[in-house]
Amino acid sequence: MKFKDFKYERPDVQVIASKIEEEALRLKAAKSLDEAKEIVANVIEIGDHYGTMATICSIRNSINTVDEFYEKETEYFDESTPIFLNATHKFSVSLVNSSYRKELEKIFTKQFFIKNELGLKSFDEKIMTDLTEEAKLCTEYSKLLASAKIEFDGKINNLSQMTAYANSLDREVRKAAEYKRVEFMESIEKQIDDIYDKLVAVRTRMAKKLGYDNYVDFGYLRLERSDYNSKDVENYRKQVLEYVVPLASKIIEKQAKRIQIESIKNYDLPIFYLDGNPNHGKNKDMLVESASLFYSELSNETKEFFTFMKENELMDLDTKPNKAGGGYCTMIADYQAPFIFSNFNGTMGDVDVLTHEAGHAFEVYTAAKILPVSDVYWPTLEACEIHSMSMEFFAYPYMNLFFDKDAKKYRFKHLSEAITFIPYGVCVDEFQHYVYENPLATPKMRKDKWRELEQKYTPWKNYDGISYYEAGNYWHRQGHIFSNAFYYIDYTLAQVCAFQFLLMDRQNHENAWNKYLNLCKLGGSKSFVELLKAVDLKNPFEPGSLKDIMPRLEEVLKDLEV
């Protein structure tokens, strides 16, 4: 069935909540394993249907943020989801305390029960109104950025469309485009500060209501991090500072020489070659066809998966007016269907979407066929990103399908940017730890801290006197900081794991692919560290992991250099 034919109807959250609460009581009084198994399966089915309707609504709202029907439905879910969570919370209490737990773990996986235990620690009826407020603030931020109508080059552009000008070979065009983007961001600076003030306050309030000193530990629980803590992440950031920042700085220095700019500015960073960045020169349909050829050649499993995605129109890729920015992959549980959302803008990032987001989609498509419950189709977020980032590297030998003569340039630029991204990712993470450890900090204090951390982790950043950025506002454009606190570090952890797949793939493709496929099949049936152990990947938290990986990666970079 094509996505446009997926039926949407507003779920009655009060009826659903009542059913789940009834099942919670039934599970508590269950007289046999068969009865307990049936009750758990019933609640999973109810939850999947509610989640399906919420996901369809979210996708259609992000495709057109001014569609009045789905705008109202999104408001409904912002208000109703805490009610749903309250009911599932009561069921989780019965589930984790069930006298049949050991037997049920064998049916529904042990990780399913661990996730429910973490959920009990991170939710309580007393924070329901706070969760509603948090969701509305995140929606407000997304709509605010999606409202951009920037006059440039004789056209009206949104923020995603402005990205294309950042890749112009004409330095004056790049600079002018950056100033126009900044002009829009300055016009909403106060609104963004207000939204973030409220988000920090509501998240801190939730944490304190549940007995935490601040939002940090509570935020980690909400991300279902069961086998590492903020101290592990802090030690990892120190490794990044010691072993990644120096290599990233060398990459930027070489880039400046390559494009013959003595003092490289922030708006120069997207440019890697004097004769232009890799250019696919293809429209959406041509890119999808190239991706189809790639996935057909990569493996039988990926061929089947991408055919399913195409035939059921489970991708919305073009940039359109009033479409939300960014890109994502999600899962529509009732239909066992992944969905990919993006904003193509004519840059090499379009190809990244067809490998990165499709990596997510392939994992969940694969895991859904094997695992018994939708709650463990996805692993935790840092593990999710391993699938997507590794798929980008598995695509390297096939880049000629997308870029023709520019394939070599793509590989070198892509790996360079994967390395230089890591310091930025940990900068975002340390900033968020500062914010939530100091919830009374003023917007000015936050901005000063951001600028300090930028200079620590990304010393090459030169904003060419743009006061908005030099005042510490660059993070305003990083949506993850608003929508999902502490998530962003996950990209860097996953990148370190994906680098290992790249190194393996260059030595033995069959071995690397089989390990990757096994990781996808495991889905979320294990925690992050357990997944790494299961497929023999180095744990980024372990001392020396980056010390070992980065020199080997530098050799690959030299080999790929164009």
RAFENJO-V905470 format. One record per backbone hydrogen bond with DSSP energy under -0.5 kcal/mol. CO is the residue of the C=O (numbers start at 0). NH is the residue of the N-H. Records with the same first field share a line. If there is no record, write none. Layout:
BEGIN
CO: NH  NH
END
This chain:
BEGIN
1: 4
2: 5
10: 12
11: 15
12: 16
13: 17
14: 18
15: 19
16: 20
17: 21
18: 22
19: 23
20: 24
21: 25
22: 26
23: 27
24: 28
26: 29
31: 35
32: 36
33: 37
34: 38
35: 39
36: 40
37: 41
38: 42
39: 43
40: 44
41: 45
42: 46
43: 47
44: 48
45: 49
46: 50
47: 51
48: 52
49: 53
50: 54
51: 55
52: 56
53: 57
54: 58
55: 59
56: 60
57: 61
58: 62
59: 63
61: 323
63: 66
65: 67
66: 70
67: 71
68: 72
69: 73
70: 74
71: 75
72: 76
73: 77
74: 78
75: 79
76: 80
79: 82  83
80: 84
81: 85
82: 86
83: 87
84: 88
85: 89
86: 90
87: 91
88: 92
89: 93
90: 94
91: 95
92: 96
94: 97
97: 100
99: 103
100: 104
101: 105
102: 106
103: 107
104: 108
108: 112
109: 112  113
110: 114
111: 115
112: 116
113: 117
114: 118
115: 119
116: 120
117: 121
118: 122
123: 126
124: 127
126: 130
127: 131
128: 132
129: 133
130: 134
131: 135
132: 136
133: 137
134: 138
135: 139
136: 140
137: 141
138: 142
139: 143
140: 144
141: 145
142: 146
144: 147
148: 150
149: 151  156
151: 154
154: 151  156
156: 149
157: 161
158: 162
159: 162
160: 163
161: 164  165
162: 165
163: 166
164: 167
168: 170
169: 172  173
170: 174
171: 175
172: 176
173: 177
174: 178
175: 179
176: 180
177: 181
178: 182
179: 183
180: 184
181: 185
182: 186
183: 187
184: 187
185: 188
187: 191
188: 192
189: 193
190: 194
191: 195
192: 196
193: 197
194: 198
195: 199
196: 200
197: 201
198: 202
199: 203
200: 204
201: 205
202: 206
203: 207
204: 208
205: 209
206: 211
207: 210
213: 217
214: 218
215: 219
216: 220
217: 221
218: 222
219: 224
220: 223
223: 225
228: 232
229: 233
230: 234
231: 235
232: 236
233: 237
234: 238
235: 239
236: 240
237: 241
238: 242  243
239: 243  244
243: 247
244: 248
245: 249
246: 250
247: 251
248: 252
249: 253
250: 254
251: 255
252: 256
253: 257
254: 258
255: 260
256: 259
259: 261
261: 263
264: 267  268
265: 268
267: 270
269: 271
272: 275
277: 279
282: 286
283: 287
284: 288
285: 289
286: 290
287: 291
288: 292
289: 293
290: 294
291: 295
292: 296
293: 297
294: 298
298: 302
299: 303
300: 304
301: 305
302: 306
303: 307
304: 308
305: 309
306: 310
307: 311
308: 313
309: 312
311: 2
313: 339
315: 341
316: 343
319: 322
321: 64
327: 340
329: 338
330: 332
331: 334  335  336
332: 335
336: 331
338: 329
339: 315
340: 327
343: 318
346: 349
347: 350  351
348: 352
349: 353
350: 354
351: 354  355
352: 356  357
354: 358
355: 359
356: 360
357: 361
358: 362
359: 363
360: 364
361: 365
362: 366
363: 367
364: 368
365: 368
366: 369  370
372: 375
373: 376  377
375: 523
379: 382  383
380: 384
382: 385  386
383: 386  387
384: 388
385: 389
386: 390
387: 391
388: 392
389: 393
390: 394
392: 395
394: 397
395: 398
397: 400
398: 401  402
399: 403
402: 405
403: 406
405: 409
406: 410
407: 411
408: 412
409: 413
410: 414
411: 415
412: 416
413: 417
414: 418
415: 419
416: 420
417: 421
418: 421  422
419: 423
420: 424
421: 425
422: 426
423: 427
424: 428
425: 429
426: 430
427: 431
428: 432
429: 433
430: 434
431: 435
432: 436
433: 437
435: 214
437: 440
441: 445
442: 446
443: 447
444: 448
445: 449
446: 450
447: 451
448: 452
449: 453
450: 454
451: 455
452: 456
453: 457
457: 460
461: 265
462: 465
464: 466
465: 468  469
466: 470
467: 472
468: 471
472: 475
473: 476
474: 477
476: 478
477: 480  481
478: 481  482
479: 483
483: 486
486: 489
487: 490  491
488: 492
489: 493
490: 494
491: 495
492: 496
493: 497
494: 498
495: 499
496: 500
497: 501
498: 502
499: 503
500: 504
501: 505
502: 506
503: 506  507
507: 511
508: 512
509: 513
510: 514
511: 515
512: 516
513: 517
514: 518
515: 519
516: 520
517: 521
518: 522
519: 522
521: 524
524: 110
526: 530
527: 531
528: 532
529: 533
530: 534
531: 536
532: 535
537: 539
538: 541
541: 544
543: 547
544: 548
545: 549
546: 550
547: 551
548: 552
549: 553
550: 554
551: 555
552: 556
553: 557
554: 558
555: 559
556: 560
END
